[in-house]
Amino acid sequence: MIKFSNPVKNFLVVLYIWILPFFDPIKFFHAFPAYISFFVQWLRYSTMRNAEKIRIMDIAPQLHDKLSTTPFLRHYFYQDIWSARNIVQSGTEWHVDVASRIDYVGFLTTITKVTFIDIRPLEANLPNFDSRAGSILALPFDDNTIPSLSCLHVAEHIGLGRYGDDLDPDGTRKACKELARVLAKGGNLYFALPVGKPRLCYNAHRIHSPFQILEYFSDLTLVKLSGIDDNNQFVEHPSIESLANSDYACGLFHFTKQ
């Protein structure tokens, strides 16, 4: 096995990220042996008893799903469960989410009434669901009016132009202030984003120190801090210092307004 030095490895990672929008070289490389396996299995299946007739136009090779475990994006997986659990326990009758994952938002409608805010509104027809076009920098709500609010893995993108928003180096800070503005007194805010040693990965996201996030939400009170560490493990009560010293962890912040 070839082992690369850190500078070479970092260069290859950067090169891969630049190439990825055009094609995935790793999947391209693995496709050759996968195609051989595909054709062998296709021929075997075609000769089996009761096998359906296969038209060439219906052939749809799936080459990258033979894995020993089920893959999942751990930040999103754990944050959605963490937030949903808190929302269930709170017993809220109305929840507002700002631009989080749409699967998470859809599942929340089985728990309570949900209003979803995004610059790209979700045109889905569901009971207990209302979607409105809106910016996290100018939420369509009065001060102190939202009893239950979430924003998961969103604020780190604000101001980078990735989703059609305006460029703004202070995007994350302004987003946090706007969330704090609309949160009702005694309400709950469930907030998640990448944390660790601060840096900008333009134009994907920012990584913030958790201390920065506490500063951005200085008008709110931290109820509980959870997280996903660099080993992709969910941690119920991490020290803020351990998250601050991470490379790419996820901070899960439960805030309230006094």
N, C-alpha and C positions, 0 to 999 in steps of 0.2 A: 504494500500500500504506500502510495506517495504521501509524504508529510510536507506541508508547506510551512514556511516561517510566517509569523504574524503579518508582516508587511505584505507579503505575497498573497496570503489568505485574504486580507482586507481588500487588496486590489481586485482579486477575483470576485469577491462578494459585490463590490461596487460595479464591476463590469457586468456581472449577472443581472443586477438591478436595472442597469441601463438597457440591456438587451431584452429583458423580459417583456416590455410592452409590444415588441415585434414577434418574438417567439420564445418558448421555454427550452433552452439548450439541454437541460437535464432530462426533461421528458423526451426530447428528440433523441437523445443518446439511448435512453432505455427503450424507446419504441421499437428498435430493430429486433432484439430478442423477443420482445412482447408480441410482435407481429408473427414471428415464427410459431410461437405457442398458439396464437389466435388461429392461424391457418390449419395447424394440426388438429385443434379441437373442433374447428368448423367441419373439417372432413370427417372426423370421427362422429360428430353429432348427425351429420347428413346421412350416414349409413346406419344409424340406429333405428330399431323398430319403432314405428309410430312417430318418427321425426317429421315435423312440418316441412312443407316445401319452402325453400328460402329463395326469394328473388334477389338478384344482385342489387337492385335499387333499394332494398330494405336492409342491406348489410350495414351495421353500425358498430364498428370496432370500439370496444372499451378496454383500453390497454393498461390502465394505471390503478386498477382497483383491487388487485390481488395483494392484500396487505395482511400482516399477522395480527394487527390490532386496528380498531376503528380510529381514524384520525379526527381530531377536532381542534378548533382554535380555542385554546384554554382561557385566554383573557375573556373572550366573549361568552364562552360557556359558563364559567364560574361567576362572572359579574351579573349575568342575567338571572341565574338562580339566586344569588345573594340579594339582588334588588327585589325580585318577585317574592321571596320569602318575607322580607321586611314589609312589603306592601300588604301581603296577606295578614301578617300579624298586627298591622296597624288598624285594619278594619275600615280603611277609607272608602267612602262611597264615590269618590271622583279622583282620578289621577291624571296628571298632565305629564307627557313625555316630550322631550325636545330632541328629536333627530337620532334617537337610538336605533338599534337593529329592529327591522320591521317584524321579524319572527317574535321577538320579545314583546313588542307592542301588541301584536295580534293575540298572543297568549294571555296578556293582561286583561283583554276584554272578557275573558271567562271568569275574571275575578271581580272586576269593578268597571265603572264607566271610565272610558279613556279618551282624552283629547291629545292628538298627535300634532306637533308643530315641526315643520321642516320647510326649507326653501324649495324643496321638491315634495309637494304634498303626496300622500299615499292615497290613491284612488281605489280603495277597497270598500266593499259593501259588507259591513259586519254589524251585528247588534252591539250596543254599548260603545260604538266607535264614532269619533268625529275627527276628521283631519282638516287642518287649516294651514294655508301657506303663511309662513312667517320666518323671521330671522331670529336667531338666538341673541343677536345684538339689539333687537327691538321687539321683544315679545308682545303679543297683542293682549296684554292683561294689565290691569291696574296694580298699583303697589299693594303688597301684603294680601293677595287674594287666592293663592294656590295652596291648598292644604297638603297636597302630596305631589311631589315633583321628582322626575328623574332625568338624567342626562349622562349617558354611558358611552365612553370612548368616542366623544364628539368634540369637546372643547379644544383638544390638542390640534385639531385641523383648522380652527377658525383663523382666517386671515392669510391662508396660504394659497388661495385660489383653486384648490383641488376640486371643490364641488361647485364652482361658479361664483363663490363669494369674493368680495373685494379683498385686495392685499392689505394686511394690517399687522405689523409686528406685535401689537398689543391685543391681538384678537382673543387669545385665551383669557387674559385678565378681564377684558371687557365682557366676555361671555359669562364669566363667574359673577361679576357685579350685577349683570342683568338677571341671572337666576336668583341671586340673593334678593334683588328688588321685589320680584313677584311672589316670593315665598311668604305664605301667611305666618303670622305670629303663632308659635306652637306647631307649625307645619314641619314636614319632613322632606329633606332633599337627599336623594341618593345619587351620588356623583362618582364617576370613574374615569380614569385616564392613565396613560403610561407615566410612570414615575421612575426616578433614578438620578443619575448624574445629568444635569441639564444639558441639552443639546437640541439642535434643529436638524431634522432629516428632511430637507426641502425636496419636493413639496408634499411629502407624505404626512408628517406629523412632527410635533414637538415632544420631547421628554422633559417633564418638569420635576424639580425637587418637591417632595411632599410638603416641605416647609413653605415653598412658594404658594402652594394651593391653600394652605392655612392662612397665609397673608392675603391672598385674593378674596377669601371668604371671611375676612376679619370681622364682618358684621354678624356672622353666624356662630353658633356653638357646635363644636364637634361632639357628637353623641358616641360614635364608635368608629374605629379605623380597622379595616380588614385589608387583605391584599392577595395578590398572586405573585410569588417571588420569582427570581431568575431561573429556578428549577421548574417553573410552571406548576407549582403546588399552591393550593388555596391555603391561606394562613388567617386564622380568625383574629388573633391579637398580635400582629407584628409590631416590633418597635419602629417608630418613625425613622430612627437612624438606619435600621437595616434596609428600609425601602429607599432612603436617600442615597445609600451607597450601592444601590443596584445598578445594573446596566439597562435592563428593560423589564421592569416589574410593572404591576398594575395596582394603583391605589384605589381602594373602595372606601369612600368617605360618606358617612351618614351624618348630616348636619340638621340642626333645627334653629329656629329663630326665637330668641327670648322675647 
